[in-house]
Each structure stands twice: as structure tokens, then as C-alpha cells.
Amino acid sequence: MSLRSDNVPALRIGPSNGWVSLKLHDLWEYRELLYFLAWRDIKVRYKQTVLGAAWAIIQPFFSMVVFSLFFGQLAKIPSDGVPYPIFSYTALVPWTFFANALNQASNSLVSDANLIRKVYFPRLVVPLAAVLSGIVDFVLAFLVLLGMMLYYGVSPTINLVWLPLFLVLALVTSLGVGLWLSAMNVEYRDFRYTVPFLTQLWLFATPIAYPSSLLPEPWRTLYGLNPMVGVVEGFRWALLGTATAPGPMTSVSVLIALALLVGGAFYFRRMEKTFADII
Amino acid sequence: MGDIAIRLEDLSKQYYIGGKQEPYKTLRETLANSLVSPFRRAAELMRGQARRAVALNETIWALRDVCCEIKRGEVVGIIGRNGAGKSTLLKILSRITEPTRGYAEIRGRVGSLLEVGTGFHPELTGRENIYLNGAILGMKQAEIKRKFDEIVAFAEVERFIDTPLKHYSSGMYLRLAFAVAAHLDPEILMVDEVLAVGDARFQKKCLDKMQDVGQQGRTVLFVSHNMPAITRLCGRVILLDEGRLLKDGPAHQVVSAYLNSGFGTTAAREWPNPAKAPGGEVARLRAIRVRTEGSWITDVVDIRRPVDIEMEYEVLQSGYMLMPHFQSYNEEGVHVFSAHDLDPAWRQRPRSRGCWVSTVRIPGNLLSEGTMFIGAGLETVDPVIHQFYEPDAVAFQVVDSLDGDSARGDYAGHMGGVVRPLLQWNTRFSPSKGEAAAMLSEKVQL
């Protein structure tokens, strides 16, 4: 008669206070939902667009063209000994991933408000899916980068094996910042207007149009406080073999990125219980 | 205790109206609050929501000290007026929001349907949406794959399964949505009002499916305004009122207590406190009454006599064109008719502030026998904006006597039908051949 034996543990639903655990186990249980939400985001993003997934390439590619023209040709900004177009594009690929991830993640909870109000699932899934869905765009833009390397005759070094780690660092940074922004955006919709502004400022605070080698030590290490510095210079080192091998600067970036992620996750979990009421 | 599926202990939920949620305050929040709230207030004042701006820190208890135990396999209905806390209770039990005080204990896998089609995306096809929606409701991919054909067949959308959802009719959309939900396989199922969708035939299919679920030994919590469905499906009913558990017992007892609450009659309801009345800044509902010709308030109406339904409301802002309307449902939940104000004196004319009474007369010999539930609403016209709608505001019984002058005539058995109009009958007679010959011969003899 009974569907379950009597020793089912009871789930207790009560008020929680202050900081709560991340419940990563719960997140793991819902991994299929994570997959479906990311898949939905990818599928829907380029429906009803004429150029479709080409947008994933257009964005960084045209930035590269503009940068090469103004910073490379006119301002003659140094580019660590590689052709300027490939120098900037190598940075723009992870940067575009980061900027889009921030944008998607910060709006993710609000645009899935209906889900939040009507269904239970670990809320972390939503910004996580938004960030992960950007990987497809990243891969497309990365293929163009490989093409450019062939064109310019830049052959990758053995450093290439470290590239996945820098991609992970980009993911961690995006997710860390994305968690903060998405949770704050639920309560204060001001953040919707802040994000484009923030990414614009951040773009120039990151060595995309210029090399970080312009900065002398110890400033260069301090520069690593912007975790995207570590990502961008890591990409260049791994792919183009520039002299920006991971050092103190990268370590600072890694630490900051981890701090952002862990802090963001706890902050998110703390704010989570009010999402359904105020979204 | 192993056979308890759900236990509520002093479950309470407080909401800050127009304000924030946290019972605690931190420096950051206080700081942010003092920075943001002047702007928020200014914006609200500019939009004419002065009332809200003032009541920024007002709180209400959506749920208050609710205690009860629900055994495994019980099918429990939850009823109450709008704002009684029904949805809040389901939201807490499905872990969407946290209680402010007290706790709930749940044993078993919960499936909750506070809405059908949550997360449906118009750009995706029916097939893709089934997988997405299933995952959102907590189904595993393998499970969805296994039930896929069954879901499609239940929804009757086989031909359109690879068409994007935006090309679906609203009926197909709802059928697909319910089909996914109906194939959830939880030990505890919570349903909020989802049966108020689709055509009558599909509603019946959904109700039957619910009944199946109940008979499989699953625990079901069912929130609805559909009293007949509640009585049919649920053995036990809980009545909530202003967040408190008012009554808990056998279905028919609690339902009739609910329908008789207030004045000891279902035929009149009043909202003496304007702050709690349905409505907004433009107009507020004050009362709904059912009267017979002699202007008696009554909840029993002779099928042959006309009956007046009146709505008393207060207009708080002049200059709007208003359209009061009534919606009438029978005990099967069938929408019998909808009546919008046609009074030539006030049609298309703005109404000034003050108290108004709009009355509609339902002629005799129209309604069928049984209970009629009346919902009352008010809309401003041009643009159409809902000011309020109160479902099941009043109810009355239509009785058909055996006097012989109603549509029943001399028939005393069960009569179905949604309406029972008194129609004109005509009879023509053509004699059969044999009799005609006999008659003819009679005539000749004469």
C-alpha cells in the first residue's frame, strides 16, 4: 500500500537565518536541469536572428578590426612581438565570453522570474546555466582564432596544454561576478543599467588593446587584482608564446577569482530565500 | 510516525507589503535602503500610488500558526477566499519561499504544480518543451524519454510535436502543459488551481487523472475554487481564512461551512473594511447580493422567477468608464454565462466618485437546477484594465418545483443541461394509414 518504507528522512522546511550552506549536493541532483537550461539559452539565443550563430564571431572580430586600426596602426601600441590583430583577438575571445556571461548571468534570475516564483530547484542553477551557455560562442570565436594563427603563421607552443586552466579561470571569474550581480539585480534592478557600463570600464582596465608589460613591477602584480588580467595574459602566453608566463600576477588573479566565486556563491545562497517574494 | 506525509507546526509567513522581506537588517541594507527608498517613494508618488508609498513598512501575515498533519495517501482540498493563504501554504511546502516562523516536515518526493507550463518557451518545439518542462518539474531525462509518447498522446498534439510552441493554439498549449505535469510521478502532489484551464472535456480528463493519482495511494494537496471538484476528489478539506486554519474535516462539511460563512447565507457578501476589499485606486468592491423580486436577499431561487444580482462598489477616482460584470458557474465548474453591464444610461460614460450599485436581472426559466456560483468583477474600459474580480463571491440554489409550469413539465426525474429555458412546444398530428381509413369510414357513417 505504501509507496515508501517508513524510514524516509523527513525534509524539514523552516526559516533559515544568516549564512547558509551551499548545498552542492542539491546542485548535483539538478545537473540535468542545468543542462536543459543552458541548452535552452543556446537554442533560443540565435532563433529569429538573420545571422544566427555568426554573431558569436562578429562581436570579437569587429572589435579586433577596430582595435587594430586605432590602437595598432594609429597609436602604435606595442603588442609583445606578435602581429597586433592576433594580439588583440586572442584577448578578445575570453573577454567576449566574460562580458556576455556577465550580461546573461545578471539578467538570468529576472528573466526566469516565472520559474523562481513557481518551481523549486537550487537557484544557483540559473546563473550557472547562463554562464555555461556562453561556451558555445566561445568555441566558435576560438575557431576563428585558430584560423588567424594559421594565417599569420603563429604556431602554438607547448604552453598550449595550460589553456584549459585559463578557460576555467575565465569561467570562475565570470561565474563569481555573475553570482553577485544576479542576486543583487533581483532586489535592485539598477544593476541592469550598471552591467553594460561596468563591462565597458572593465574592458579598458584589462590588457586587451595593450600589453600588461607596459606596467613595471610591482604594479604588474597588483594589476592581477583584476582577474581578467590573469586570463587574458594566460591566453596569450599559452597560444602565442608571449613573455607573460604565469607568475605573481596570475596568482593574484587566481586568488581573487576564487574569492569572488566563493563569496558570490555564499552571498547568493543567503539572498536566495527572498527571491520568490521580491522578484 | 511513519504514516504522516506532511506535518505543519505553527507555520507562519509574514509579508512586508511594498517593502522588503528580511526580518533582519544589516548596515549595508540600511544604507542601501536609505539611499534607494526616497527614489522609490518619489516614483510611487508620481505614479499616484501614494497609499503604497506611505505603507512601505506595513506587514501582513499571509499564514498564521497553521498546525496540521496529513497522512500518507490522503487527498486534501484547501479552500478559502482570495488572500486566505492557500497559495502561500503551497509555496512554502514546495520550498519556493521560506516560512517566517514554525516549520513543515515532509516525507516523500514532492511534485508541485503551482502553474502548468512553467518555463515553456515559445521558440522551442513541443518536443523540446516537454523535455525542458519535465526537467524543471524535477523529472529525470530517462523518465521523460520513457513517458514521452504517453505525454504526447494525453495532450493530443501528435501532429504538432515538432512545431514551435508559438504556433500552438492556447488550447493545445494548455493540454501539452498539463500532460507533462500529469505524468510527474511524485509521492506527494500539490496542485494549485490548474484545473481552471482548457475546455470542459479536457477539464474532465484532468479531473479523472487527478482521481487516479489519489487512488494510487499518493498524498494530494489540492487548492481550488471549484467546490464541486473539491467535494468529489477530496476526502478531507481544510478551510483557511486570513492565514489561519479555520476548519478541517470531511469535505462536504467544510465546503458547506465555507459557503455559508459570513451572513449565514451564501447570497450576500460585504466588505465593511475598504482596505481589505477587492479593488485598487479606481474602485473598490463593497458588496454582492442576490435578491428576488420582492428584494429579499435569498440563497434559494425559484427556477420560474427572475433573480437580481447586485454589485455595490465605491468609485474612488472620477472620470473612468466602468464596466461591471458577472460570471456565472454551475456546480460542475462550467462557465454558464458572462454578463457585462449594458445599462444604456451609463454605458460609455465616465462615472464620478461615490457609491454605485449595478444590478443585473437574470430572467426566470433560464438557469438550470442546482447551485450557481457568481463571480463579480469590474473593468475600466479603454484601455481595459481589471479593477477587481472576486470569484465565487456569492452562490444560490435554483430549485425547480413540480408544479408543472416550469420547463420540467410533468417529468419528475433527473434533468441534465446547463440551462433550462422554458421553450415553446408545438405538436402536429398526422394519423397513420389504418387509423386514417377508420376515421374516414367514421366520417362516411356520419
Interface residues (C-beta under 8 A of the other chain):
Chain A: M1 S2 L3 R4 S5 D6 N7 V8 P9 A10 L11 R12 I13 G14 P15 S16 N17 G18 E32 L33 Y35 F36 L37 R40 K43 V44 K47 Q48 D112 N114 L115 I116 R117 K118 V119 Y120 F121 E187 Y188 D190 K273 T274 A276 D277 I278
Chain B: G2 D3 R7 Y15 K20 Q21 E22 Y24 A32 V36 R72 G73 K91 I92 L93 S94 R95 I96 T97 E98 P99 T100 R101 G102 Y103 A104 E105 I106 R107 G108 V110 S112 L114 E115 T118 G119 H121 E123 L124 E128 Y131 L132 A135 I136 L137 G138 K140 Q141 E187 G217 R218
